[in-house]
Amino acid sequence: MRITRALITAASPAQQTLPLQRLVDRDGVTKSLLQIIVTEALTAGIEQVVMVVAPGMAEAYHDAIRTIATDVQFVVQAEPQGYGHAVLLARDAMQSEPFLHLVGDHIYLSHAGRGCAQQLIELASAESCAVSAVQASREQLLPYYGVVAGRPIANRAQVYAIDTVIEKPTPTEAEQQLLVPGLRVGHYLCLFGMHVLTPRIFDILDAQLHANPDRSLQLSPALNQLAQQERYLALAHIGRRYDTGAKYGLLTAQLALGLDGVDREEVMTLLLELLLHRRSE
């Protein structure tokens, strides 16, 4: 299975400006968040980038990445009809091929020598199936993410066969339906914001849209149905995700980039000086 296209969703009213926020990357160069995300995809072998955006945002996004990506297509989501609807809008652009999907407000950092997207694509290509990245997260984070349950795959470290996906479950739902063998008590496999998906996801989303045309179309219910229809894996611990839309999210992402990059000593010194200053007040 060859994956050459990437879909980045950035149409949510809450995230329209986040991809344009500027951060100092690990190489010490200031870049837009979108440029960092697109570079993650290109480094993994992606050749074409498709972005689903809100009206009026395509030009600004294109300006942010024109120096690194030449094959970019923009699809406009005219009204905020849900995350799943944004994905469905990219159906024609994906041309019935499997694709990498990333969200436009997350930073992904890997310490494995290979990017998070590259690790995900390698597994999807080897197994010829959909794969979602997941991160073991404490129970307090359940209100913010989709959560998966599944069975560990024998002789494949951190790989799970997904059988259930629930969007933002309650602690009771998680305890009853989403426990995964081997995880620490109170921890669950939360979606990472990065997937390799097969074209079947579009059929599922389209059917769900027609069944409930007046409801916001979300992705997690479609992923749950995908798990019932075809082989669908989760890959854990490929790195860390940083949600820049969360409280202090941009700050946390910038610190993570700084501590993982060429300016690590400078960042650590600045943090120490700040803490010492606060303590002396």
Contacts in CASP RR format, 6 or more apart in sequence:
PFRMAT RR
TARGET T0000
AUTHOR 0000-0000-0000
METHOD contacts of the structure
MODEL  1
MRITRALITAASPAQQTLPLQRLVDRDGVTKSLLQIIVTEALTAGIEQVV
MVVAPGMAEAYHDAIRTIATDVQFVVQAEPQGYGHAVLLARDAMQSEPFL
HLVGDHIYLSHAGRGCAQQLIELASAESCAVSAVQASREQLLPYYGVVAG
RPIANRAQVYAIDTVIEKPTPTEAEQQLLVPGLRVGHYLCLFGMHVLTPR
IFDILDAQLHANPDRSLQLSPALNQLAQQERYLALAHIGRRYDTGAKYGL
LTAQLALGLDGVDREEVMTLLLELLLHRRSE
1 98 0 8 1.000
1 124 0 8 1.000
1 125 0 8 1.000
1 128 0 8 1.000
1 129 0 8 1.000
2 97 0 8 1.000
2 98 0 8 1.000
2 125 0 8 1.000
3 45 0 8 1.000
3 46 0 8 1.000
3 97 0 8 1.000
3 98 0 8 1.000
3 99 0 8 1.000
3 100 0 8 1.000
3 121 0 8 1.000
3 124 0 8 1.000
3 125 0 8 1.000
3 196 0 8 1.000
4 45 0 8 1.000
4 46 0 8 1.000
4 47 0 8 1.000
4 48 0 8 1.000
4 97 0 8 1.000
5 46 0 8 1.000
5 47 0 8 1.000
5 48 0 8 1.000
5 49 0 8 1.000
5 50 0 8 1.000
5 93 0 8 1.000
5 94 0 8 1.000
5 95 0 8 1.000
5 97 0 8 1.000
5 99 0 8 1.000
5 100 0 8 1.000
6 38 0 8 1.000
6 41 0 8 1.000
6 46 0 8 1.000
6 48 0 8 1.000
6 49 0 8 1.000
6 50 0 8 1.000
6 99 0 8 1.000
6 100 0 8 1.000
6 101 0 8 1.000
6 102 0 8 1.000
6 117 0 8 1.000
7 50 0 8 1.000
7 51 0 8 1.000
7 52 0 8 1.000
7 87 0 8 1.000
7 90 0 8 1.000
7 93 0 8 1.000
7 94 0 8 1.000
7 99 0 8 1.000
7 100 0 8 1.000
7 101 0 8 1.000
7 102 0 8 1.000
8 34 0 8 1.000
8 37 0 8 1.000
8 38 0 8 1.000
8 41 0 8 1.000
8 49 0 8 1.000
8 50 0 8 1.000
8 51 0 8 1.000
8 52 0 8 1.000
8 101 0 8 1.000
8 102 0 8 1.000
8 103 0 8 1.000
8 104 0 8 1.000
9 51 0 8 1.000
9 52 0 8 1.000
9 83 0 8 1.000
9 86 0 8 1.000
9 87 0 8 1.000
9 101 0 8 1.000
9 102 0 8 1.000
9 103 0 8 1.000
9 104 0 8 1.000
10 16 0 8 1.000
10 18 0 8 1.000
10 19 0 8 1.000
10 34 0 8 1.000
10 51 0 8 1.000
10 52 0 8 1.000
10 53 0 8 1.000
10 54 0 8 1.000
10 57 0 8 1.000
10 61 0 8 1.000
10 103 0 8 1.000
10 104 0 8 1.000
10 105 0 8 1.000
11 52 0 8 1.000
11 53 0 8 1.000
11 54 0 8 1.000
11 57 0 8 1.000
11 76 0 8 1.000
11 77 0 8 1.000
11 80 0 8 1.000
11 86 0 8 1.000
12 54 0 8 1.000
12 80 0 8 1.000
12 82 0 8 1.000
12 83 0 8 1.000
12 86 0 8 1.000
13 54 0 8 1.000
13 80 0 8 1.000
14 245 0 8 1.000
15 104 0 8 1.000
15 105 0 8 1.000
15 245 0 8 1.000
16 53 0 8 1.000
16 54 0 8 1.000
16 57 0 8 1.000
18 33 0 8 1.000
18 104 0 8 1.000
18 105 0 8 1.000
18 244 0 8 1.000
18 245 0 8 1.000
18 250 0 8 1.000
19 32 0 8 1.000
19 33 0 8 1.000
19 34 0 8 1.000
19 37 0 8 1.000
19 61 0 8 1.000
19 64 0 8 1.000
19 104 0 8 1.000
19 105 0 8 1.000
20 32 0 8 1.000
20 33 0 8 1.000
20 34 0 8 1.000
20 60 0 8 1.000
20 61 0 8 1.000
20 64 0 8 1.000
21 32 0 8 1.000
21 33 0 8 1.000
21 244 0 8 1.000
21 250 0 8 1.000
22 30 0 8 1.000
22 31 0 8 1.000
22 32 0 8 1.000
22 33 0 8 1.000
23 30 0 8 1.000
23 31 0 8 1.000
23 32 0 8 1.000
23 33 0 8 1.000
23 36 0 8 1.000
23 107 0 8 1.000
23 250 0 8 1.000
23 253 0 8 1.000
23 254 0 8 1.000
23 257 0 8 1.000
24 30 0 8 1.000
24 31 0 8 1.000
24 254 0 8 1.000
24 257 0 8 1.000
24 258 0 8 1.000
24 263 0 8 1.000
25 31 0 8 1.000
25 36 0 8 1.000
25 257 0 8 1.000
26 257 0 8 1.000
26 258 0 8 1.000
26 260 0 8 1.000
26 261 0 8 1.000
26 262 0 8 1.000
27 261 0 8 1.000
27 262 0 8 1.000
28 258 0 8 1.000
28 261 0 8 1.000
28 262 0 8 1.000
28 263 0 8 1.000
32 64 0 8 1.000
32 65 0 8 1.000
33 104 0 8 1.000
33 105 0 8 1.000
33 107 0 8 1.000
33 244 0 8 1.000
33 253 0 8 1.000
34 61 0 8 1.000
34 64 0 8 1.000
34 65 0 8 1.000
34 104 0 8 1.000
35 64 0 8 1.000
35 65 0 8 1.000
35 68 0 8 1.000
36 107 0 8 1.000
37 102 0 8 1.000
37 104 0 8 1.000
37 106 0 8 1.000
37 107 0 8 1.000
37 108 0 8 1.000
38 49 0 8 1.000
38 65 0 8 1.000
38 68 0 8 1.000
38 69 0 8 1.000
39 68 0 8 1.000
40 102 0 8 1.000
40 108 0 8 1.000
40 115 0 8 1.000
40 116 0 8 1.000
40 117 0 8 1.000
41 49 0 8 1.000
41 100 0 8 1.000
41 102 0 8 1.000
41 117 0 8 1.000
42 49 0 8 1.000
42 68 0 8 1.000
42 69 0 8 1.000
43 115 0 8 1.000
43 117 0 8 1.000
43 118 0 8 1.000
44 100 0 8 1.000
44 115 0 8 1.000
44 117 0 8 1.000
44 118 0 8 1.000
44 120 0 8 1.000
44 121 0 8 1.000
45 118 0 8 1.000
45 121 0 8 1.000
46 100 0 8 1.000
46 117 0 8 1.000
47 71 0 8 1.000
48 71 0 8 1.000
48 72 0 8 1.000
48 73 0 8 1.000
49 65 0 8 1.000
49 69 0 8 1.000
49 71 0 8 1.000
49 72 0 8 1.000
49 73 0 8 1.000
50 72 0 8 1.000
50 73 0 8 1.000
50 74 0 8 1.000
50 75 0 8 1.000
50 90 0 8 1.000
50 93 0 8 1.000
50 94 0 8 1.000
51 58 0 8 1.000
51 61 0 8 1.000
51 72 0 8 1.000
51 73 0 8 1.000
51 74 0 8 1.000
51 75 0 8 1.000
52 74 0 8 1.000
52 75 0 8 1.000
52 76 0 8 1.000
52 77 0 8 1.000
52 86 0 8 1.000
52 87 0 8 1.000
52 89 0 8 1.000
52 90 0 8 1.000
53 61 0 8 1.000
53 74 0 8 1.000
53 75 0 8 1.000
53 76 0 8 1.000
53 77 0 8 1.000
54 76 0 8 1.000
54 77 0 8 1.000
54 80 0 8 1.000
55 76 0 8 1.000
55 78 0 8 1.000
56 76 0 8 1.000
58 74 0 8 1.000
58 76 0 8 1.000
61 74 0 8 1.000
62 72 0 8 1.000
62 74 0 8 1.000
65 72 0 8 1.000
66 72 0 8 1.000
73 93 0 8 1.000
75 89 0 8 1.000
75 90 0 8 1.000
75 93 0 8 1.000
77 85 0 8 1.000
77 86 0 8 1.000
77 89 0 8 1.000
81 216 0 8 1.000
81 217 0 8 1.000
82 216 0 8 1.000
82 217 0 8 1.000
82 218 0 8 1.000
83 217 0 8 1.000
83 218 0 8 1.000
83 219 0 8 1.000
84 205 0 8 1.000
84 217 0 8 1.000
84 218 0 8 1.000
84 219 0 8 1.000
84 222 0 8 1.000
85 205 0 8 1.000
85 209 0 8 1.000
85 216 0 8 1.000
85 217 0 8 1.000
87 101 0 8 1.000
87 201 0 8 1.000
87 202 0 8 1.000
87 205 0 8 1.000
87 219 0 8 1.000
88 202 0 8 1.000
88 205 0 8 1.000
88 206 0 8 1.000
88 209 0 8 1.000
88 217 0 8 1.000
90 99 0 8 1.000
91 202 0 8 1.000
91 206 0 8 1.000
94 199 0 8 1.000
94 202 0 8 1.000
96 199 0 8 1.000
97 199 0 8 1.000
98 124 0 8 1.000
98 130 0 8 1.000
98 196 0 8 1.000
98 197 0 8 1.000
98 198 0 8 1.000
98 199 0 8 1.000
99 196 0 8 1.000
99 197 0 8 1.000
100 117 0 8 1.000
100 120 0 8 1.000
100 121 0 8 1.000
100 194 0 8 1.000
100 195 0 8 1.000
100 196 0 8 1.000
101 193 0 8 1.000
101 194 0 8 1.000
101 195 0 8 1.000
101 196 0 8 1.000
101 197 0 8 1.000
102 108 0 8 1.000
102 117 0 8 1.000
102 193 0 8 1.000
102 194 0 8 1.000
103 193 0 8 1.000
103 194 0 8 1.000
105 243 0 8 1.000
105 244 0 8 1.000
105 245 0 8 1.000
106 192 0 8 1.000
106 193 0 8 1.000
106 194 0 8 1.000
106 241 0 8 1.000
106 242 0 8 1.000
106 243 0 8 1.000
106 244 0 8 1.000
107 241 0 8 1.000
107 242 0 8 1.000
107 244 0 8 1.000
107 253 0 8 1.000
107 256 0 8 1.000
107 257 0 8 1.000
108 115 0 8 1.000
108 116 0 8 1.000
108 117 0 8 1.000
108 192 0 8 1.000
108 194 0 8 1.000
108 239 0 8 1.000
108 240 0 8 1.000
108 241 0 8 1.000
108 242 0 8 1.000
109 116 0 8 1.000
109 239 0 8 1.000
109 240 0 8 1.000
109 242 0 8 1.000
109 256 0 8 1.000
109 257 0 8 1.000
109 260 0 8 1.000
110 116 0 8 1.000
110 119 0 8 1.000
110 238 0 8 1.000
110 239 0 8 1.000
111 239 0 8 1.000
111 260 0 8 1.000
112 119 0 8 1.000
112 238 0 8 1.000
112 239 0 8 1.000
114 122 0 8 1.000
115 238 0 8 1.000
116 133 0 8 1.000
116 192 0 8 1.000
116 194 0 8 1.000
116 238 0 8 1.000
116 239 0 8 1.000
116 241 0 8 1.000
117 194 0 8 1.000
119 235 0 8 1.000
119 238 0 8 1.000
120 131 0 8 1.000
120 133 0 8 1.000
120 194 0 8 1.000
120 195 0 8 1.000
120 196 0 8 1.000
120 235 0 8 1.000
120 238 0 8 1.000
121 196 0 8 1.000
123 131 0 8 1.000
123 159 0 8 1.000
123 196 0 8 1.000
123 233 0 8 1.000
123 235 0 8 1.000
124 130 0 8 1.000
124 131 0 8 1.000
124 196 0 8 1.000
124 233 0 8 1.000
127 231 0 8 1.000
127 233 0 8 1.000
129 198 0 8 1.000
129 230 0 8 1.000
129 231 0 8 1.000
129 232 0 8 1.000
129 233 0 8 1.000
130 195 0 8 1.000
130 196 0 8 1.000
130 197 0 8 1.000
130 198 0 8 1.000
130 201 0 8 1.000
130 226 0 8 1.000
130 230 0 8 1.000
130 231 0 8 1.000
130 232 0 8 1.000
130 233 0 8 1.000
131 195 0 8 1.000
131 196 0 8 1.000
131 232 0 8 1.000
131 233 0 8 1.000
131 234 0 8 1.000
131 235 0 8 1.000
132 148 0 8 1.000
132 162 0 8 1.000
132 191 0 8 1.000
132 192 0 8 1.000
132 193 0 8 1.000
132 194 0 8 1.000
132 195 0 8 1.000
132 196 0 8 1.000
132 223 0 8 1.000
132 232 0 8 1.000
132 233 0 8 1.000
132 234 0 8 1.000
132 235 0 8 1.000
133 191 0 8 1.000
133 192 0 8 1.000
133 193 0 8 1.000
133 194 0 8 1.000
133 195 0 8 1.000
133 234 0 8 1.000
133 235 0 8 1.000
133 236 0 8 1.000
133 238 0 8 1.000
133 241 0 8 1.000
134 148 0 8 1.000
134 160 0 8 1.000
134 189 0 8 1.000
134 190 0 8 1.000
134 191 0 8 1.000
134 192 0 8 1.000
134 234 0 8 1.000
134 235 0 8 1.000
134 236 0 8 1.000
135 189 0 8 1.000
135 190 0 8 1.000
135 192 0 8 1.000
135 236 0 8 1.000
135 237 0 8 1.000
135 239 0 8 1.000
135 240 0 8 1.000
135 241 0 8 1.000
136 183 0 8 1.000
136 184 0 8 1.000
136 187 0 8 1.000
136 188 0 8 1.000
136 189 0 8 1.000
136 190 0 8 1.000
136 236 0 8 1.000
136 237 0 8 1.000
137 145 0 8 1.000
137 187 0 8 1.000
137 188 0 8 1.000
137 189 0 8 1.000
137 190 0 8 1.000
138 186 0 8 1.000
138 187 0 8 1.000
139 171 0 8 1.000
139 174 0 8 1.000
139 186 0 8 1.000
139 187 0 8 1.000
139 188 0 8 1.000
141 190 0 8 1.000
142 168 0 8 1.000
142 169 0 8 1.000
142 170 0 8 1.000
142 171 0 8 1.000
142 174 0 8 1.000
142 188 0 8 1.000
142 190 0 8 1.000
143 168 0 8 1.000
144 168 0 8 1.000
144 190 0 8 1.000
144 243 0 8 1.000
144 246 0 8 1.000
145 168 0 8 1.000
145 190 0 8 1.000
145 191 0 8 1.000
146 165 0 8 1.000
146 166 0 8 1.000
146 167 0 8 1.000
146 168 0 8 1.000
146 169 0 8 1.000
146 190 0 8 1.000
146 191 0 8 1.000
146 220 0 8 1.000
147 165 0 8 1.000
147 166 0 8 1.000
147 167 0 8 1.000
147 168 0 8 1.000
147 169 0 8 1.000
147 174 0 8 1.000
147 178 0 8 1.000
147 188 0 8 1.000
147 189 0 8 1.000
147 190 0 8 1.000
147 191 0 8 1.000
148 160 0 8 1.000
148 162 0 8 1.000
148 164 0 8 1.000
148 165 0 8 1.000
148 178 0 8 1.000
148 189 0 8 1.000
148 190 0 8 1.000
148 191 0 8 1.000
148 223 0 8 1.000
148 234 0 8 1.000
149 162 0 8 1.000
149 163 0 8 1.000
149 164 0 8 1.000
149 177 0 8 1.000
149 178 0 8 1.000
149 179 0 8 1.000
149 180 0 8 1.000
149 189 0 8 1.000
150 160 0 8 1.000
150 161 0 8 1.000
150 162 0 8 1.000
150 163 0 8 1.000
150 164 0 8 1.000
150 180 0 8 1.000
150 189 0 8 1.000
150 234 0 8 1.000
151 160 0 8 1.000
151 161 0 8 1.000
151 163 0 8 1.000
151 181 0 8 1.000
152 159 0 8 1.000
152 160 0 8 1.000
152 180 0 8 1.000
152 181 0 8 1.000
152 182 0 8 1.000
153 159 0 8 1.000
153 160 0 8 1.000
153 161 0 8 1.000
153 233 0 8 1.000
158 235 0 8 1.000
158 236 0 8 1.000
158 237 0 8 1.000
158 238 0 8 1.000
159 233 0 8 1.000
159 234 0 8 1.000
159 235 0 8 1.000
159 236 0 8 1.000
160 180 0 8 1.000
160 189 0 8 1.000
160 233 0 8 1.000
160 234 0 8 1.000
160 235 0 8 1.000
160 236 0 8 1.000
161 231 0 8 1.000
161 232 0 8 1.000
161 233 0 8 1.000
161 234 0 8 1.000
162 223 0 8 1.000
162 227 0 8 1.000
162 232 0 8 1.000
162 233 0 8 1.000
162 234 0 8 1.000
163 227 0 8 1.000
164 177 0 8 1.000
164 178 0 8 1.000
164 224 0 8 1.000
164 227 0 8 1.000
165 191 0 8 1.000
165 220 0 8 1.000
165 221 0 8 1.000
165 223 0 8 1.000
165 224 0 8 1.000
165 227 0 8 1.000
166 173 0 8 1.000
166 174 0 8 1.000
166 177 0 8 1.000
166 178 0 8 1.000
166 220 0 8 1.000
166 224 0 8 1.000
167 218 0 8 1.000
167 219 0 8 1.000
167 220 0 8 1.000
167 221 0 8 1.000
169 177 0 8 1.000
169 178 0 8 1.000
174 188 0 8 1.000
178 188 0 8 1.000
178 189 0 8 1.000
179 188 0 8 1.000
180 188 0 8 1.000
180 189 0 8 1.000
183 189 0 8 1.000
189 234 0 8 1.000
189 236 0 8 1.000
191 220 0 8 1.000
192 238 0 8 1.000
192 241 0 8 1.000
193 241 0 8 1.000
194 241 0 8 1.000
195 223 0 8 1.000
197 226 0 8 1.000
198 226 0 8 1.000
198 230 0 8 1.000
200 226 0 8 1.000
200 229 0 8 1.000
200 230 0 8 1.000
201 222 0 8 1.000
201 223 0 8 1.000
201 226 0 8 1.000
204 222 0 8 1.000
204 225 0 8 1.000
204 226 0 8 1.000
204 229 0 8 1.000
205 217 0 8 1.000
205 219 0 8 1.000
205 222 0 8 1.000
208 217 0 8 1.000
208 221 0 8 1.000
208 222 0 8 1.000
208 225 0 8 1.000
209 217 0 8 1.000
223 232 0 8 1.000
226 232 0 8 1.000
240 256 0 8 1.000
242 249 0 8 1.000
242 252 0 8 1.000
242 253 0 8 1.000
242 256 0 8 1.000
243 249 0 8 1.000
244 250 0 8 1.000
244 253 0 8 1.000
246 252 0 8 1.000
255 267 0 8 1.000
255 271 0 8 1.000
258 264 0 8 1.000
258 267 0 8 1.000
259 267 0 8 1.000
259 268 0 8 1.000
END
